[in-house]
Amino acid sequence: MSTGRSHPISGFSKLSKIGKIKWLVEHFFRDPESVMRELTSYWHANEEQQKILDGISENTISNYHLPYGVAPNFRINDRMYVVPMVTEESSVVAAASAGAKFWLERGGFRTEVLGTLKKGQVHFLWYGPREKLEALFPELEIRLRSESAAHTGRMEERGGGVRRIRLLHMPAVEPGYYQLDVDLHTCDSMGANFTNTLLESFAQSLTDFVESHPSFSLEEREVVIIMSILSNYTPECLVRAEASCPIDDLGTFPNGMTAATFARKFELAVRIAHQDPYRAATHNKGIFNGVDAVVIATGNDFRAVEACGHAFAARDGQYRSLSDCRTEDGLFRFWMDIPLSLGTVGGLTALHPMARRSLELLGEPDAEALMQIVAAVGLAQNFSALRSLVTTGIQHGHMKMHLPNILLGLGATEAECARATAWFQDKTVSYQSVRDYLLRIRQEAPTLAGRS
């Protein structure tokens, strides 16, 4: 293999796609021809579709495929959904489907959008008298709104736009440090590009205002813009999902566990996640197993959604469970408030062909409807995980879902997979136990052949 790893390359982004692959395989792989065939084999057969995928990212050389699955039987506000999910873990789709099916006959999920505000900030330094800037802020706000009209006009026509602009002074960060704190409603768009463009416009208007206003002295005319950027923490873009029923209607559970016992253990499990951040991190990860899968399937930004959700979980200074549970007066109530900044128009939702199909599958929801669907899936995922934890344990079902992957990794034939699946129906699945089983039946095969 070449020592190409130790040498930089100039102009890589200007190479053709084949040129990029050729350089990579020749310098980083033991079998260049085989790797090149493999990378090109994942290209989309439709050249136009491949051009779209290539344009979404940078230095694209191939496609990285993830399974696209669906979870049926979601009843949300009395409407039925089949929900698309993109994830590499089979138990995620299975858990969402199981949660949906459990609540289907118990009224389904009730959801409600509690707010849709998103936030952007202009961070700047100014060393004049704070009182003077605050006194002139109403005039500055008028100018900010007026000079940004070209950016906000179309959004306002759709019912969105700037809702509030505040001047925040934060000398604890650094003397003279301020923010323009902006609340926005971006309708059915996630609004990242709109927000950042608007904020940069605000920064320019702020600079011009201070430089030209007669109330400022010569020494007070300098504004240092640090940055203008949206915030992915959107606690006022919030949705609630809930599932509830009489405790007696929960049914019975494995090992003879009664509904009352299940409800008590379930509520305690959620309470633990409210107090113990070690448990809360895994608890919330389970929620995002479902949330992320739908967010990815619909072409939204799962990284922004996760960052916001985890910040929200720590909003009182300790990281806590996003979901909550109460059992009172014979009623089991399980709910979650989660911030979800999502879009259904523009961006990847319009470009990616499978994102468009996902939205079509969901009935072409607007952003608020998508928020509710995603929240319901996250709650269903959390319910299924906790139900397993407080009854059979998480590994019982989890590892059975991984059995096909283990068999594939061990090179099992179709006949061996069928035998192994039947064998492990009532047995504990582990990598070691599956490997031992395959070894045993492979050793038996020659013996049986000899007897025949």
N, C-alpha and C positions, 0 to 999 in steps of 0.2 A: 504493500500500500504506500502511496506517495506521502511525503511529509507536508502536504498542502495545508494541514491544520495550523501550522505555525506561520503561515504567510497570509497577510490580508489581501483583499482584492479590491481594486478600484473600479467603479462603474458597474457593479453587479446589477443594480436595478435597471440599467439600460440594456442588459442582455435580453435576448428573446427567451421565451419560456424554455425551449429546448436547450438554449445556451446555458441557462441557469442550471438545469438538471445535469447537463453534461459536465459542467465544472464541479458540481457537488459530487456526482457519483465517481468521477475520476480521482477526487482528492480525499474522499471520506469513507468510501465503501470498498469492501474486499472483492465484490463481484459487480463491477460497474454495469455490465450489460443486463444482468438480471434485475438490478435495482431500477434501471431506467425503464425496463419493460413493466415492472410492477407499478412505478409511479404513474406512467402514462395509462396503465390499465384502469386507473380510477377516474380518468377524465370522463366527463359526461359525453354520451354518444351524440347528443344534440349540440352542435357547435355554438349555436346562439345562446343556449343555456349556459354553456361553459364560459362564454365571454362574460356573461353576467356575473358568474361566480368569481372569475378571475378579477373582475373590476371591483369586487367588494373589499378585497384586501390588497396587500402589497407583496411583491416578490412571490406571487402565487406559482407553485409548481405542480400541484395536484389537489385532489379533494380528500378530506379526511371524513370518512363516513361514520355516522352514528345511527343507531336504530331509531326509526320513527314509528312509535306505537300509539295506540289509542286506549283510553279508559272509558268504557260505556257506562250507562245507567246513572249519570249524574243528574239528580233533580235539584235545580237551583231556582228558588222562588217559583216553584211549580212549573218550571220549563225544563224539558229533558235535553241533555247534552251528551254528545260523544266528544271527549276532550283529547286533542292531540298532545303527545308527550315525546320529547326527544331526550333520551338518556341512555347511558351505557350499562345501567344496572336493571336487570329484569324485575327484581323484587320491588322496584319503585312503582312501575306500572301496575303490577299485581296488587300492591298495597293500596294504591289509589282506587283501583277498581273494586277491591274488597270493601273499602270504606264507603264508596258510592253505593254499592249494593246493600250494605248494612242499613244505611240511612234511607234508602229508596222507599222502604215500606214503613218508615217512621217519620214521614213528612219531608224528608230531604233536607237541604240546606237553605237557610234564610240568610240573605246577604243585603248589605246596605252601604252605599258610599257615604262616608262621613265628611269628606272634604276633597278638593281637587287642586289646592294651591301648591305651586312649586316655587323654588327660590333661586335667586341669583345674587351675586355680590360684586361690587366694585371696591377693591381694597386700595386705600391711598393714604399718603402722609401729607399733612398740612400743619404748619407750625404757628398759625395766627391765633388770635383769641377764639376760643371755642364758642363763646356767647355770640360773637359776630356771625360765625358761620351758621349757627343754629337760627339766629334771627333772620338771616337771608335765605334759609332753606325753602320756605314756601315759594319764593320767587324762583329759586333754582329748580324746584320740582316742576313748575310750569314750563320752564325751558327744556328740561329733560324730556317731558312728555311731548312737547311741541316738536323738538328737533328729531325725535325718534318716530314720528308719525309714519314715515315711509316704511318703517320696519313693522309697525304694529297694526297698520290699517287693515290688512286682510285678516289678521287674527281677530281683530275687534269685530269685523263683519260676521265672523263665525261665533261670536259670543265670548271670545277670550280677550287676552291682553293683560296689561299691567293693572294689578289690583291695589298695590300699596308700595310706596317708596319711603323708607325711613333712613335717617342719618344716625348712625351709631358711633359713639366715641368710645374707644377702648384703650386708654392710656396704659393699662396693665400689660398689654402686648408690647407697646413702645410708645413713648411720648409722641403725640401728634398723629397717632394711628386712628383712622376712621374707616367706616364702611358705608357704602350705599347698599342698603338691604332691600331687595326687591322681591315682592310676591307676585306671581304670574299665574294665569290660567291659560293653558295651551290647547284646550279643547281635545280633539282626538289625536293630536300629535304628541309624541314624547317631548318634543320641543327643545332638544339640546342645541341645535344649530341656531334656531330662532333666539333662544335665550342668550347665547354667547354673543351673537351679532348685536343684539339689543344692548347688552352690557358694555360692549366696546363703544357703541354709540354714546351711551351715558358717560363713559369715561372721558370721551372727547368733549362732550358738552360741559361737563364739570370743569375740565381744564380751561376751556374757553371762557366760561363764566367767571372763574376766579381771576383770570388774567385780564379781563376787560371791565369788570364791574367797578364803578367809581368808588364804592365803599371800601375797597381794599387798598391799603398802602402798597408802595413799591415792594417792600419787604414781605408782604403777605400774598404776593401774586404767584408764588411757586407752588404747584401741586405735583407730587410724585405719585404717579399711578403704579401701584405694585402689580396688580393683576385684576382682570375682569373675567369672572368664570361662574358658571352655574354651580349650585350645590346639589350633590346627590342625596343629601339628607333632606327628605321632604315629609316631615311628620304631619303636615296638614293635607297631604294627598293620601287619605286614609280610607280603608275599607274594613268592614266588619263581616265576618262569616260566623254562623252559629248553627248548631244542631242540638235538638233537645227532644226529650220524650219522657213519659213516666218511667221511673226506675223499673217497675214491673214489666214494662214493654221491652226492656233490653234483652230479654230472653235468658237462655242458659249458656254456660260456657264450658270449655273442656275441664275434665276432672271433677265434674259435678259442681263447679263454682256457681253460686246463685247470682242473680242480678244485683242484689243488695251488696254482696261481697265484692263483686266486680266494680260497682260504682264507688264504693269506699276506697278500694285500692287505686282505681283510676284517678280519683280526685287527689289522693295523697301523692301519686306519681307526679301530677302536674304541680302540686304545691312544693314538692322537692325541687323541681326545676325552677321555681320562683326564687328559691333561697340559695341553691347551690350552683354557682356558675359552671362548675365542671359538668354537672348534669345538664344545665341549661344549654351549653354549647352543642351537645349531642342531640338534645331535644329539638332545638331550633334547626339544626342541620337536617333533621328528619322532615321538618316543615318545608325547608328549601329544596329537599329532594323532589317534592311535587311542584313547588312554585317554579323552580328553575326550568324544569322539564317543559312546562307550558310556555314560559317566557321565551325559551329558545325556539320552540316550535312555531311561535308567532312572530319571530324576528325581532324581539325586544332585547334590551340590554340586561342580561342576568347579572353582570358584575355590579351595575348600578343598583339593581334591586336588592342584591345581597348586602352591599355596603350600607344601604339605607336601613334595611331590616335589622341588621346587627347593631347599628347605632341606636335605632329606636328601642331595641331590647335593653340597652344600657342607659336609657334616658334619665333615670333617677340616680345614676352613679354606680349602679351594680348591674351586671349583665344578668338578665332574667328570661324566663320563658315568655314567648310571644303569645301563647295560648293560655286559657284559663278554664277552670271547671268548678261548678258548684252543684252540690246535691242537697236540696232543701225542699221540704214539704212534699216529699215523694217524687220530685222532678229531677232528672239528670239534665244538666245544661253544660254544654261545651262550646266555647267560642274563642275567637281570636280577632284582635285589631292589628292590622298590618299595613304599613305604608307601601303603596305600589304605584310608581310612576311609569305608566305604560302608554303606548300609542298604537293606533290601528291604521294610521295613514302616514305616508311619507317614510323616508329612511329604508331600512331593510325590509319592513313590512310590505313595502311596495315593490322592492327589487327581487327579493328571494322568491323563487317560484313556489317552494313548499310553504313558506310563510303565508303567501296568498291563499294557498289551499287550506291551510290551517284555519284562517279567518273565515273562509267560506264554509268549512265544516262546522264552525261554531255559529253560523248564521249571520256573518258579517257584523259582529258586535262593535259598538262604539267603545271608546276608551273606558268609560265607566262600567259598561257591561263586562268588558274583559277583566277589569280589576276584580269584579265580583266572582267571575269564573275561576280566576287564578287563586283567589283567597279560599274559595270552597275546596279546590284541589289540595291546597296546602293543609287545610284543616282535616280533610279526609285522610291524607297521608299520615298526619300526626295521630289521628284516632287509631288507625290500623296498627301503627308502630306501638303505641301504648297498650292497645288491646293485647297484642302478642306479648309484650313485656310482662304484663301483670297476670297472664294466664299460662301459656305454654313456654314462654321464653322466646327471645327474638331469633335464635338460631334454628329452631325447628322448621319454620317456614322459609327463612332466609336461605339456608343452605340447600333446601330442596329446589329452590329456584335457580341455584348456582350449579346444580348437578349437570345440566347439559354443557355448561362452560367447562367444568372439570373434565367431563368425558371427552370433549373436543380437544382440550389441552393434552390429554393422555393418548390421543390418537385412536379412540375407540371406533370400531366399525358400526354400521347401522344395526347389525344384529346384536352386537355387544351393548349398544346404547339401549336397545329395547329390553334386554335382559336386566341391565343395571337399573333402569327406571322401575321395573317391576320389583326387583329385589329390595330397593331402598324405599318403597312405599311406606313401610312401617318401621324404618330403621334410621339411625342418626347418620347424616351425611357429613363427611369430612374428606379432605383431599387424600389423606392416608387410607381411610376405609374404602374409598372408591378405587384407589390404586391397587390395594390388596385384593379387592374383589375381581378386578380385571385380570390380575396376575393369576388368580386361582382358576378362573374359567378358561384362560388361555392355556394353562397347564393341563386342564381337563380335556381340552379339545383333541390333542394328539392321542391321548389315552383312549378316548371314545372311538377315534378313527381306527386305531389299532385293533380294537375289539371287533369292529365291524368287518 
